[in-house]
Amino acid sequence: MDSQKSFDNQNKEMKDDQVVNQSRKRKKFKDYILLENLIISQKSGWKAIFDTFVLFVVAYSIFTTLLYVSFDPIIPPTFLIIDDIVFYVFLVDFILNFCTEYQDQETPQPVRDHKLIAIKYFKSGWMVIDFVATFPFDSIFTDNFFVTKLLRLTRLSRLWALLDLSRVNRLLKQLFESSQRQDRIVAQYILMYGYKIFRLIIIAIICTYFVGCFWYFVVSRINTQEDIDKGNTFLQNFGIDEIDDTYTKMIISCYFALTTLSTVGYGDLYPISTREMICGIFVMMVGIVFFSHIMGSFIEIISNYDKRMGSVDRGTELHNWMTLLTRFTNNKPLPKVLINQIDNHYSYYWANDRLSAISHNDQFLNALPRQIKRHIIKHYLFDDIFYRFRLFFNTQENKDSKFLYDISFGLRPRKYDTSEEERLILDEEDEVSEMYFIQEGIVGIGYYLLTQGLSKKQYKLGIYMKANSFICDYYVCYNKKAEFIFMVVQEVKAFSLSKKFLLQKVFPKYPYIAATIKKGCSDRYKKNVRQRLLKYREEHTTEINKKSSYKVIQIMLKNELNNKLPKQLGSQLQGFGLDQAGLLNNQGSSAAAAPASQAQMQNQTMTAQQEIKMSKNETDLNQILKKRIEGIQMEMSKFNTFINDFALTADNELINLVGNINLLQRNIINMREMKKKQV
């Protein structure tokens, strides 16, 4: 009995422990969810806007802090309220930094743990800077006014936030989040380099303002009493101490600072006392270092921008090459149209060649591990191409293969406009050297009507290929000539893949992938291009034949009407008791009645013509037209039958010829073996 009670008690305790553990786990989970919700994402739009707002607040804080410390103006109550708002903004920013995720350097995953975020914030050094800038030292230490002013300078530590590129980078990512990947990268790079240049200007302005305020602060306190009594000071000599407006004093000091830092020295303002001269020497030394740094940084930014964003400029080499061509033509210059075409081609090529920075023999690329090299090519440089044209590349099936990496080195930028010289990409029976992946623009595929030519009456376009489509893949994969014409309808920007590169370097390495791609190209071309265009051509030819037959019939009917009209008019005149001979004989004797009879004859003639035309148009024309069209259709069907029979006969004859050749080869081999045996 006791054992049963103890067992029940143990079960009860175990259940109670389970309930407690579950409640603890539930509480921990709720706490975790609560803390997780407090974490701010790096992609947060409002956080990026708030960071930008903080930058403006930092700029205001730096300006007012130096102004208050150096010139000791009377601070209006409005500015005191603004200073309090600045303090709370810094405080909120300080707290939010403990709740903002960051991206780990080793893994692309964001870190959302509060403890790790705090450690990262502390190790970065920003925690100390933000704390010193936010802590209200000037409100606590109020005994000594001079010390209180100096403690305001702790806010200058926020200056580094104004120069921090990460805040601007986060804002740029948010601004271009919805844009296409390539446009987003280009825009971010351009704006980032623009901000770097703007940051140099900000540094120059801040340094000038800082030195100007520092100069006024020093010269108002560094001089000896003897120099002050004699008026041998900077402020007294130029009457600056007599100016009441604080901002005028600040502008004069900054003007002197800039001319001294740049070592220009116009001579209108200069140090007076010995101590001021010593300070001026240090300012000029700082100016030499400062402007050297500014110019070096500016040159480096421009150089890096040209390397990363600028196109490869080989215009001089191209010009020399075109000049060299004239040596073999007795200095006959190239046509200007051709020169413009060459310039436009290479300008676009150099500006859009994604492989300009790397190649198969690139030392940096070859030094990387294989996986990283493939990732750079497939998932960075050409990931949009492989995604948009995945129907050709079979991207999903070949994503782990080296095929996409190898084929990337054959992609070249191409551009065609709608001018007379460039709008025809391929003509019928042209050798096709490249296939094209259309990024922008429209290409029309069609055929010639009766004669070859580029006027709109000589060809007809039946299929229009727009962006994200590709053309000439069948011709390249099977080494065929162009069967139709390919015409630019709207300016085309594309990437090309050459037949030589594909058939000689890529397909032999990947025979299975090559077979799959070739089969897909053949099926798509036959179904979507050839069958449709042949159908359009047949319908168009039939329509033209109908129109031509109708015109021929109209001409024949007109001739028949002209031949029958005199006879019918003669019979109608006989009905009135007249004939043509009688009219001629009586013409001289009945001259007085001639006008009336002629008018009557003209009216009768017009009536007869109208009746004949109406009757013929209603009866004979439709019947004759129907018979002619049926005859043409019968002739066309017979012609198609004869063509099919001829093709079948030619195929049979070719098979027989090949069989006879094989039989002849076997007989020759047998005869040689018989001769060898006889010998």
C-alpha positions as CSV (number, residue, x, y, z in Angstrom):
1,M,0.0,0.0,0.0
2,D,2.8,2.4,0.9
3,S,4.7,1.4,-2.2
4,Q,1.7,2.2,-4.3
5,K,1.4,5.6,-2.7
6,S,5.0,6.4,-3.2
7,F,4.7,5.3,-6.8
8,D,1.7,7.6,-7.3
9,N,3.6,10.4,-5.6
10,Q,6.5,9.9,-8.0
11,N,4.2,9.9,-11.0
12,K,2.6,13.0,-9.7
13,E,6.0,14.7,-9.2
14,M,7.1,13.6,-12.7
15,K,3.9,15.1,-14.2
16,D,4.4,18.3,-12.3
17,D,8.0,18.4,-13.5
18,Q,6.9,17.9,-17.1
19,V,4.3,20.6,-16.7
20,V,6.9,23.0,-15.3
21,N,9.4,22.1,-18.0
22,Q,6.8,22.6,-20.7
23,S,5.8,26.0,-19.2
24,R,9.5,27.0,-19.1
25,K,10.0,25.9,-22.7
26,R,6.9,27.8,-23.7
27,K,8.1,30.8,-21.8
28,K,11.5,30.6,-23.4
29,F,9.9,30.2,-26.8
30,K,7.8,33.2,-26.2
31,D,10.8,35.2,-25.1
32,Y,12.7,34.0,-28.1
33,I,9.9,35.1,-30.4
34,L,9.7,38.4,-28.7
35,L,13.5,39.0,-29.0
36,E,13.4,37.7,-32.6
37,N,10.8,40.3,-33.4
38,L,12.9,43.0,-31.9
39,I,15.8,42.3,-34.3
40,I,15.9,44.7,-37.2
41,S,16.7,43.3,-40.7
42,Q,19.5,44.7,-42.8
43,K,17.0,45.1,-45.6
44,S,14.7,47.2,-43.5
45,G,13.6,50.3,-45.4
46,W,12.8,52.5,-42.4
47,K,16.1,51.7,-40.8
48,A,18.0,52.8,-43.9
49,I,16.0,56.1,-43.9
50,F,16.6,56.6,-40.2
51,D,20.4,56.1,-40.8
52,T,20.3,58.8,-43.4
53,F,18.4,61.1,-41.1
54,V,21.1,60.4,-38.4
55,L,23.8,61.5,-40.9
56,F,22.1,64.9,-41.2
57,V,21.7,65.2,-37.4
58,V,25.4,64.4,-37.1
59,A,26.3,67.1,-39.6
60,Y,24.2,69.6,-37.6
61,S,25.7,68.5,-34.3
62,I,29.3,68.9,-35.6
63,F,28.5,72.4,-37.0
64,T,26.9,73.7,-33.8
65,T,29.4,72.0,-31.4
66,L,32.4,73.7,-33.0
67,L,30.5,77.0,-33.3
68,Y,29.5,77.0,-29.6
69,V,32.9,76.0,-28.3
70,S,35.0,78.3,-30.5
71,F,33.0,81.5,-30.8
72,D,30.9,81.3,-27.6
73,P,27.8,82.8,-29.0
74,I,24.5,83.4,-27.2
75,I,22.5,80.3,-27.9
76,P,18.8,81.0,-28.6
77,P,16.2,78.8,-26.8
78,T,15.1,77.3,-30.1
79,F,18.6,75.8,-30.7
80,L,18.6,74.5,-27.1
81,I,15.4,72.5,-27.9
82,I,17.0,71.2,-31.1
83,D,20.1,70.1,-29.1
84,D,17.8,68.1,-26.9
85,I,16.2,66.5,-29.9
86,V,19.6,65.7,-31.3
87,F,20.5,64.0,-28.0
88,Y,17.4,61.8,-28.1
89,V,18.1,60.9,-31.8
90,F,21.6,59.8,-30.9
91,L,20.2,57.8,-27.9
92,V,17.6,56.0,-30.1
93,D,20.3,55.2,-32.7
94,F,22.6,53.9,-30.0
95,I,19.8,51.5,-28.8
96,L,18.9,50.4,-32.3
97,N,22.4,49.4,-33.0
98,F,22.0,46.6,-30.4
99,C,19.0,45.3,-32.3
100,T,20.2,45.4,-35.9
101,E,21.4,42.2,-37.5
102,Y,24.7,41.9,-39.4
103,Q,26.1,39.5,-42.0
104,D,28.7,37.1,-40.9
105,Q,32.0,37.4,-42.8
106,E,32.4,33.6,-43.2
107,T,28.9,32.7,-44.1
108,P,26.3,34.7,-46.0
109,Q,23.7,34.1,-43.3
110,P,22.6,37.1,-41.2
111,V,23.3,37.0,-37.4
112,R,20.2,37.7,-35.3
113,D,21.4,36.9,-31.8
114,H,21.4,39.9,-29.4
115,K,24.6,38.7,-27.6
116,L,26.6,38.3,-30.8
117,I,25.3,41.6,-32.1
118,A,26.4,43.4,-29.0
119,I,29.9,41.8,-29.1
120,K,30.2,42.7,-32.8
121,Y,29.1,46.3,-32.0
122,F,31.7,46.6,-29.2
123,K,34.6,45.1,-31.2
124,S,33.9,47.4,-34.1
125,G,34.7,50.4,-31.9
126,W,31.4,52.2,-32.8
127,M,29.9,51.4,-29.4
128,V,32.5,53.5,-27.6
129,I,32.3,56.3,-30.1
130,D,28.5,56.4,-30.0
131,F,28.4,56.2,-26.2
132,V,30.9,59.1,-25.8
133,A,29.0,61.2,-28.3
134,T,25.7,60.5,-26.7
135,F,26.5,60.8,-23.0
136,P,25.5,64.3,-21.8
137,F,28.8,65.3,-20.2
138,D,28.0,69.0,-20.6
139,S,24.8,68.6,-18.6
140,I,26.5,66.8,-15.7
141,F,29.7,68.8,-15.3
142,T,28.4,72.3,-15.1
143,D,30.7,73.8,-12.4
144,N,33.4,75.0,-14.8
145,F,32.1,76.7,-17.9
146,F,35.3,76.2,-19.9
147,V,35.4,72.5,-19.1
148,T,31.7,72.2,-20.0
149,K,32.5,73.7,-23.4
150,L,35.4,71.4,-24.0
151,L,33.2,68.4,-23.0
152,R,30.9,69.3,-25.9
153,L,33.7,68.3,-28.2
154,T,33.0,64.7,-27.3
155,R,30.1,64.9,-29.8
156,L,32.7,65.3,-32.6
157,S,33.3,61.5,-32.3
158,R,30.1,61.2,-34.3
159,L,32.1,62.6,-37.2
160,W,33.1,59.1,-38.2
161,A,29.4,58.2,-38.7
162,L,29.2,60.9,-41.3
163,L,32.0,59.3,-43.2
164,D,30.8,55.7,-42.8
165,L,30.0,54.1,-46.2
166,S,28.0,51.2,-44.7
167,R,25.1,53.4,-43.9
168,V,25.0,54.8,-47.4
169,N,25.4,51.4,-48.9
170,R,22.4,50.0,-46.9
171,L,20.3,53.0,-48.2
172,L,21.3,52.3,-51.8
173,K,20.4,48.6,-51.5
174,Q,16.9,49.6,-50.4
175,L,16.5,52.2,-53.1
176,F,17.3,49.7,-55.9
177,E,15.8,46.5,-54.3
178,S,13.1,46.3,-57.0
179,S,15.4,47.0,-60.0
180,Q,16.9,44.4,-62.2
181,R,20.1,42.9,-61.0
182,Q,22.4,44.4,-63.6
183,D,20.8,47.8,-63.4
184,R,20.9,47.6,-59.6
185,I,24.6,46.8,-59.5
186,V,25.5,49.5,-62.0
187,A,23.4,52.1,-60.2
188,Q,24.8,51.2,-56.8
189,Y,28.4,51.4,-58.1
190,I,27.8,54.8,-59.7
191,L,26.1,56.3,-56.7
192,M,28.7,54.8,-54.3
193,Y,31.6,56.3,-56.2
194,G,29.7,59.5,-56.5
195,Y,29.2,59.5,-52.7
196,K,33.0,58.8,-52.3
197,I,33.8,61.9,-54.2
198,F,31.1,63.8,-52.3
199,R,32.6,62.5,-49.1
200,L,36.0,64.0,-50.1
201,I,34.3,67.3,-50.5
202,I,32.6,66.9,-47.1
203,I,36.0,66.1,-45.6
204,A,37.5,69.2,-47.1
205,I,34.6,71.3,-45.8
206,I,34.8,69.8,-42.4
207,C,38.5,70.2,-42.2
208,T,38.3,73.8,-43.3
209,Y,35.5,74.5,-40.8
210,F,37.4,72.7,-38.0
211,V,40.7,74.5,-38.6
212,G,38.8,77.9,-38.9
213,C,37.1,77.3,-35.6
214,F,40.2,75.9,-34.0
215,W,42.2,79.0,-35.2
216,Y,39.7,81.4,-33.7
217,F,39.6,79.4,-30.4
218,V,43.4,79.4,-30.2
219,V,44.3,83.0,-31.2
220,S,41.7,84.3,-28.8
221,R,43.5,82.6,-25.9
222,I,47.1,81.9,-26.8
223,N,48.5,85.5,-27.1
224,T,50.4,87.1,-24.2
225,Q,49.1,90.1,-22.4
226,E,51.9,92.2,-23.9
227,D,50.8,91.4,-27.5
228,I,47.2,92.1,-26.5
229,D,48.1,95.5,-25.0
230,K,50.0,96.5,-28.1
231,G,47.3,95.2,-30.5
232,N,49.7,92.6,-32.1
233,T,47.1,89.9,-32.4
234,F,45.2,88.5,-35.4
235,L,41.8,89.5,-34.0
236,Q,42.8,93.1,-33.1
237,N,44.9,93.8,-36.2
238,F,42.2,93.0,-38.6
239,G,39.3,94.3,-36.4
240,I,37.7,90.9,-36.1
241,D,37.2,91.3,-32.3
242,E,35.0,94.3,-33.0
243,I,32.6,92.3,-35.1
244,D,29.4,91.4,-33.3
245,D,28.0,88.9,-35.7
246,T,29.2,85.4,-34.8
247,Y,28.7,84.0,-38.3
248,T,30.8,86.7,-39.9
249,K,33.6,85.9,-37.6
250,M,33.2,82.2,-38.5
251,I,33.3,82.9,-42.2
252,I,36.5,85.1,-41.9
253,S,38.2,82.4,-39.9
254,C,37.2,79.6,-42.4
255,Y,38.5,81.8,-45.3
256,F,41.8,82.2,-43.5
257,A,41.9,78.5,-42.8
258,L,41.3,77.5,-46.4
259,T,43.9,79.9,-47.9
260,T,46.4,78.7,-45.3
261,L,45.7,75.0,-45.7
262,S,46.0,75.3,-49.5
263,T,49.2,77.3,-49.0
264,V,47.8,80.0,-51.3
265,G,48.0,82.9,-48.8
266,Y,46.5,85.9,-50.5
267,G,48.1,88.2,-47.9
268,D,44.9,89.9,-46.8
269,L,44.9,87.8,-43.5
270,Y,48.0,86.5,-41.8
271,P,49.3,85.7,-38.3
272,I,50.6,88.7,-36.3
273,S,52.2,87.5,-33.0
274,T,54.9,85.0,-32.7
275,R,52.7,82.4,-31.1
276,E,50.1,82.9,-33.9
277,M,52.9,82.3,-36.5
278,I,53.9,79.1,-34.8
279,C,50.3,77.9,-35.0
280,G,50.2,79.0,-38.6
281,I,53.2,76.9,-39.4
282,F,51.4,73.8,-38.0
283,V,48.3,74.7,-40.0
284,M,50.2,74.9,-43.3
285,M,52.0,71.6,-42.6
286,V,48.6,70.0,-42.0
287,G,47.4,71.6,-45.2
288,I,50.1,70.0,-47.2
289,V,49.3,66.5,-45.9
290,F,45.6,67.2,-46.1
291,F,45.5,68.3,-49.8
292,S,47.9,65.5,-50.8
293,H,45.6,63.0,-49.2
294,I,42.5,64.6,-50.9
295,M,44.1,64.5,-54.4
296,G,45.5,61.0,-53.9
297,S,42.1,59.7,-52.8
298,F,40.4,61.5,-55.7
299,I,42.7,60.0,-58.3
300,E,42.3,56.6,-56.7
301,I,38.5,56.8,-56.8
302,I,38.5,57.8,-60.5
303,S,41.0,55.1,-61.3
304,N,39.0,52.4,-59.5
305,Y,35.9,53.6,-61.2
306,D,37.4,53.3,-64.6
307,K,38.7,49.8,-63.8
308,R,35.4,48.5,-62.4
309,M,32.8,50.5,-64.3
310,G,34.5,52.0,-67.3
311,S,34.7,50.3,-70.6
312,V,38.0,49.1,-72.0
313,D,39.2,51.9,-74.2
314,R,41.3,50.7,-77.1
315,G,40.3,53.5,-79.4
316,T,43.9,54.5,-80.2
317,E,44.7,50.9,-81.2
318,L,41.6,50.7,-83.3
319,H,42.4,54.0,-85.1
320,N,46.0,52.8,-85.8
321,W,44.6,49.5,-87.2
322,M,42.2,51.3,-89.6
323,T,45.1,53.7,-90.6
324,L,47.2,50.6,-91.3
325,L,44.6,49.3,-93.7
326,T,45.0,52.3,-96.0
327,R,48.6,51.4,-96.6
328,F,47.4,48.5,-98.9
329,T,45.0,50.7,-100.8
330,N,47.3,53.5,-101.9
331,N,46.1,55.6,-98.9
332,K,42.5,55.4,-100.0
333,P,40.5,56.2,-96.9
334,L,37.8,54.0,-95.6
335,P,34.2,55.1,-96.2
336,K,32.8,57.2,-93.4
337,V,29.8,54.9,-93.0
338,L,32.1,51.9,-92.5
339,I,34.2,53.8,-90.0
340,N,31.1,54.7,-88.0
341,Q,30.0,51.1,-88.1
342,I,33.3,49.9,-86.8
343,D,33.4,52.6,-84.1
344,N,29.9,51.8,-82.9
345,H,30.5,48.1,-82.8
346,Y,33.7,48.3,-80.7
347,S,32.3,51.0,-78.4
348,Y,29.3,48.8,-77.5
349,Y,31.5,45.7,-77.3
350,W,34.0,47.3,-74.9
351,A,31.3,48.8,-72.8
352,N,29.3,45.6,-72.4
353,D,32.0,42.8,-72.5
354,R,31.5,41.1,-69.1
355,L,34.7,39.1,-69.7
356,S,36.9,42.1,-70.2
357,A,38.3,41.8,-66.6
358,I,38.9,38.1,-66.7
359,S,39.9,35.3,-69.1
360,H,40.9,31.7,-69.1
361,N,44.5,32.7,-68.5
362,D,43.7,35.3,-65.8
363,Q,46.2,34.9,-62.9
364,F,43.7,35.9,-60.3
365,L,41.0,33.7,-61.7
366,N,43.3,30.7,-61.9
367,A,44.5,31.2,-58.4
368,L,41.0,30.8,-57.0
369,P,39.5,27.4,-56.1
370,R,37.5,25.7,-58.8
371,Q,34.1,26.2,-57.0
372,I,34.7,29.9,-56.5
373,K,35.7,30.4,-60.1
374,R,32.5,28.7,-61.3
375,H,30.4,30.7,-58.8
376,I,31.9,34.0,-60.1
377,I,31.1,33.1,-63.7
378,K,27.8,31.3,-63.4
379,H,26.1,33.0,-60.4
380,Y,27.5,36.5,-60.7
381,L,28.6,37.5,-64.3
382,F,26.1,35.5,-66.3
383,D,23.4,34.4,-64.0
384,D,20.8,36.6,-65.7
385,I,21.7,35.2,-69.1
386,F,21.5,31.6,-67.9
387,Y,18.1,32.3,-66.3
388,R,16.5,34.3,-69.1
389,F,17.6,31.8,-71.7
390,R,17.3,28.6,-69.6
391,L,15.3,27.0,-72.4
392,F,18.5,26.8,-74.5
393,F,21.1,26.2,-71.8
394,N,18.9,23.8,-69.8
395,T,20.2,25.7,-66.7
396,Q,18.4,23.7,-64.1
397,E,19.7,20.4,-65.4
398,N,23.3,21.7,-66.0
399,K,23.6,23.9,-62.9
400,D,26.2,21.6,-61.3
401,S,28.1,20.9,-64.5
402,K,31.1,22.7,-65.8
403,F,29.2,23.2,-69.1
404,L,27.8,26.6,-68.1
405,Y,31.3,27.8,-66.9
406,D,32.9,26.8,-70.2
407,I,30.2,28.2,-72.5
408,S,30.4,31.6,-70.7
409,F,33.7,32.4,-72.3
410,G,32.1,32.4,-75.7
411,L,29.4,35.0,-75.0
412,R,30.0,38.3,-76.7
413,P,27.9,41.5,-76.8
414,R,26.3,42.5,-80.0
415,K,24.2,45.4,-81.1
416,Y,22.2,46.0,-84.3
417,D,20.1,49.1,-85.2
418,T,17.4,49.8,-87.7
419,S,19.6,51.7,-90.2
420,E,19.8,50.6,-93.8
421,E,23.3,49.3,-93.4
422,E,22.8,47.2,-90.2
423,R,19.1,46.1,-90.1
424,L,19.7,42.9,-92.1
425,I,21.3,40.4,-89.7
426,L,21.1,37.4,-92.0
427,D,20.0,36.9,-95.6
428,E,18.7,33.8,-97.2
429,E,21.4,31.3,-97.9
430,D,23.9,33.2,-95.8
431,E,26.5,31.3,-93.8
432,V,25.5,31.6,-90.1
433,S,28.5,32.1,-87.8
434,E,26.7,33.1,-84.6
435,M,23.5,32.6,-82.7
436,Y,22.0,35.5,-80.7
437,F,20.4,35.8,-77.3
438,I,18.2,38.9,-77.5
439,Q,18.2,41.1,-74.4
440,E,16.4,44.1,-75.8
441,G,14.7,44.8,-79.1
442,I,12.7,42.9,-81.8
443,V,14.0,40.8,-84.7
444,G,11.6,39.8,-87.5
445,I,12.0,36.5,-89.4
446,G,10.6,36.4,-92.9
447,Y,11.1,35.6,-96.6
448,Y,11.4,37.3,-100.0
449,L,8.3,37.6,-102.2
450,L,9.3,37.6,-105.8
451,T,12.7,39.4,-106.0
452,Q,15.4,39.9,-103.3
453,G,15.6,43.4,-101.9
454,L,15.2,45.3,-98.7
455,S,12.2,47.5,-99.7
456,K,9.0,46.6,-97.9
457,K,7.4,45.4,-101.1
458,Q,10.1,42.8,-101.7
459,Y,10.0,40.9,-98.4
460,K,7.5,39.9,-95.7
461,L,8.1,39.3,-92.0
462,G,6.0,36.5,-90.4
463,I,7.5,36.0,-86.9
464,Y,8.8,38.6,-84.4
465,M,11.3,37.5,-81.8
466,K,11.3,39.8,-78.7
467,A,13.5,40.1,-75.6
468,N,14.4,36.9,-73.8
469,S,14.3,34.9,-77.0
470,F,17.1,33.5,-79.1
471,I,17.6,33.0,-82.9
472,C,19.8,31.1,-85.3
473,D,20.4,28.3,-82.7
474,Y,19.4,25.6,-85.2
475,Y,21.7,26.9,-88.0
476,V,24.7,27.1,-85.6
477,C,24.1,23.7,-83.9
478,Y,23.6,21.8,-87.2
479,N,26.0,24.0,-89.3
480,K,23.3,25.0,-91.7
481,K,22.8,28.1,-93.9
482,A,20.1,30.6,-93.2
483,E,16.7,29.5,-94.6
484,F,15.0,32.8,-94.1
485,I,15.9,36.5,-93.6
486,F,16.4,38.0,-90.1
487,M,15.6,41.7,-90.0
488,V,16.0,44.2,-87.1
489,V,12.6,45.8,-86.3
490,Q,13.6,47.6,-83.1
491,E,17.2,48.2,-82.0
492,V,18.6,44.9,-80.8
493,K,21.0,44.4,-77.9
494,A,22.1,40.8,-77.5
495,F,24.8,38.3,-76.6
496,S,26.2,36.1,-79.4
497,L,27.6,32.6,-79.3
498,S,29.9,31.6,-82.3
499,K,29.5,28.4,-84.2
500,K,33.2,27.7,-84.1
501,F,33.4,28.0,-80.3
502,L,30.3,25.9,-79.8
503,L,31.0,23.1,-82.2
504,Q,34.8,22.8,-81.7
505,K,35.3,23.7,-78.1
506,V,32.1,23.0,-76.1
507,F,30.1,20.3,-77.7
508,P,33.0,17.8,-78.1
509,K,33.5,18.0,-74.3
510,Y,29.9,17.5,-73.4
511,P,28.4,15.1,-76.0
512,Y,25.2,14.3,-74.0
513,I,24.4,17.9,-73.3
514,A,25.2,18.8,-76.9
515,A,22.7,16.1,-78.2
516,T,20.0,17.4,-75.8
517,I,20.5,21.0,-77.0
518,K,20.6,20.1,-80.6
519,K,17.4,18.1,-80.4
520,G,15.7,21.0,-78.6
521,C,16.9,23.4,-81.2
522,S,15.7,21.2,-84.1
523,D,12.2,20.7,-82.6
524,R,11.7,24.4,-81.7
525,Y,12.9,25.5,-85.2
526,K,10.8,23.1,-87.2
527,K,7.7,23.8,-85.1
528,N,7.9,27.5,-84.3
529,V,9.8,28.9,-87.3
530,R,10.0,26.7,-90.4
531,Q,6.4,25.3,-90.4
532,R,4.9,28.7,-89.6
533,L,6.9,30.6,-92.2
534,L,6.3,28.0,-94.9
535,K,2.6,28.2,-94.2
536,Y,2.6,32.0,-94.3
537,R,4.6,31.9,-97.6
538,E,2.1,29.4,-99.2
539,E,-0.9,31.5,-98.1
540,H,0.7,34.7,-99.3
541,T,1.6,33.1,-102.7
542,T,-1.9,31.8,-103.1
543,E,-3.3,35.3,-102.4
544,I,-0.9,36.9,-104.9
545,N,-1.8,34.3,-107.6
546,K,-5.5,35.0,-107.0
547,K,-4.9,38.7,-107.4
548,S,-2.8,38.2,-110.6
549,S,-5.5,35.9,-112.1
550,Y,-8.2,38.4,-111.4
551,K,-6.2,41.1,-113.1
552,V,-5.6,38.9,-116.2
553,I,-9.3,38.0,-116.4
554,Q,-10.3,41.7,-116.2
555,I,-8.0,42.5,-119.1
556,M,-9.4,39.6,-121.2
557,L,-13.0,40.7,-120.4
558,K,-12.2,44.2,-121.4
559,N,-10.9,43.1,-124.7
560,E,-13.9,40.9,-125.3
561,L,-16.2,43.8,-124.5
562,N,-14.4,46.0,-126.9
563,N,-14.8,43.4,-129.7
564,K,-18.5,42.7,-129.1
565,L,-19.6,46.3,-128.6
566,P,-19.6,47.4,-132.3
567,K,-21.7,44.3,-133.3
568,Q,-24.3,44.8,-130.6
569,L,-24.6,48.5,-131.4
570,G,-25.1,47.6,-135.1
571,S,-27.9,45.2,-134.3
572,Q,-29.6,47.8,-132.1
573,L,-29.4,50.4,-134.8
574,Q,-31.0,48.0,-137.3
575,G,-33.8,47.7,-134.9
576,F,-34.5,51.4,-135.5
577,G,-34.4,50.9,-139.3
578,L,-30.8,52.1,-139.6
579,D,-27.4,50.6,-140.4
580,Q,-24.0,52.0,-140.3
581,A,-23.8,52.2,-144.2
582,G,-27.1,54.0,-144.4
583,L,-26.0,56.5,-141.8
584,L,-22.9,57.2,-143.8
585,N,-24.8,57.6,-147.1
586,N,-27.4,59.8,-145.6
587,Q,-25.0,61.9,-143.6
588,G,-24.6,64.5,-146.3
589,S,-28.3,64.8,-147.2
590,S,-29.5,65.0,-143.6
591,A,-27.1,67.6,-142.3
592,A,-29.8,69.6,-140.7
593,A,-31.1,66.6,-138.6
594,A,-27.5,65.4,-137.7
595,P,-27.2,66.9,-134.2
596,A,-30.5,65.4,-133.0
597,S,-29.7,61.9,-134.4
598,Q,-26.1,62.0,-133.0
599,A,-27.4,62.8,-129.5
600,Q,-29.9,60.0,-129.8
601,M,-27.3,57.6,-130.9
602,Q,-24.9,58.6,-128.1
603,N,-27.6,58.0,-125.5
604,Q,-28.5,54.7,-127.0
605,T,-24.8,53.7,-127.1
606,M,-24.2,54.6,-123.4
607,T,-27.3,52.6,-122.4
608,A,-26.2,49.6,-124.4
609,Q,-22.7,49.7,-122.8
610,Q,-24.1,49.9,-119.3
611,E,-26.4,47.0,-120.0
612,I,-23.6,44.9,-121.4
613,K,-21.3,45.7,-118.5
614,M,-23.9,44.9,-115.9
615,S,-24.9,41.6,-117.4
616,K,-21.3,40.5,-117.9
617,N,-20.2,41.5,-114.4
618,E,-23.1,39.6,-112.9
619,T,-22.8,36.4,-114.9
620,D,-19.7,35.7,-116.9
621,L,-17.0,37.3,-114.7
622,N,-17.7,35.2,-111.7
623,Q,-17.9,32.0,-113.7
624,I,-14.7,32.6,-115.6
625,L,-12.9,33.7,-112.4
626,K,-14.0,30.5,-110.6
627,K,-12.9,28.3,-113.5
628,R,-9.5,30.0,-113.7
629,I,-8.9,29.7,-109.9
630,E,-9.9,26.1,-109.9
631,G,-7.5,25.5,-112.8
632,I,-4.7,27.2,-111.0
633,Q,-5.4,25.2,-107.8
634,M,-5.3,22.0,-109.9
635,E,-2.0,23.0,-111.5
636,M,-0.6,23.8,-108.1
637,S,-1.6,20.5,-106.6
638,K,-0.2,18.7,-109.7
639,F,3.0,20.6,-109.3
640,N,3.2,19.7,-105.6
641,T,2.6,16.1,-106.5
642,F,5.3,16.1,-109.1
643,I,7.7,17.7,-106.7
644,N,7.0,15.1,-104.1
645,D,7.4,12.3,-106.7
646,F,10.6,13.9,-107.9
647,A,12.0,14.1,-104.4
648,L,11.0,10.5,-103.7
649,T,12.6,9.3,-107.0
650,A,15.7,11.3,-106.2
651,D,16.0,9.7,-102.8
652,N,15.5,6.2,-104.3
653,E,18.1,6.9,-106.9
654,L,20.5,8.2,-104.3
655,I,20.0,5.1,-102.2
656,N,20.6,2.9,-105.3
657,L,23.7,4.9,-106.2
658,V,25.1,4.5,-102.7
659,G,24.3,0.8,-102.8
660,N,26.0,0.4,-106.2
661,I,29.1,2.2,-104.8
662,N,29.2,-0.1,-101.8
663,L,28.8,-3.1,-104.1
664,L,31.5,-1.8,-106.4
665,Q,33.9,-1.4,-103.4
666,R,33.2,-4.9,-102.2
667,N,33.9,-6.3,-105.7
668,I,37.1,-4.3,-105.9
669,I,38.2,-5.7,-102.5
670,N,37.3,-9.3,-103.6
671,M,39.2,-8.9,-106.9
672,R,42.3,-7.7,-104.9
673,E,42.1,-10.7,-102.6
674,M,41.8,-13.1,-105.6
675,K,44.9,-11.5,-107.2
676,K,46.8,-11.9,-103.9
677,K,45.8,-15.6,-103.7
678,Q,46.9,-16.2,-107.3
679,V,50.2,-14.6,-106.7
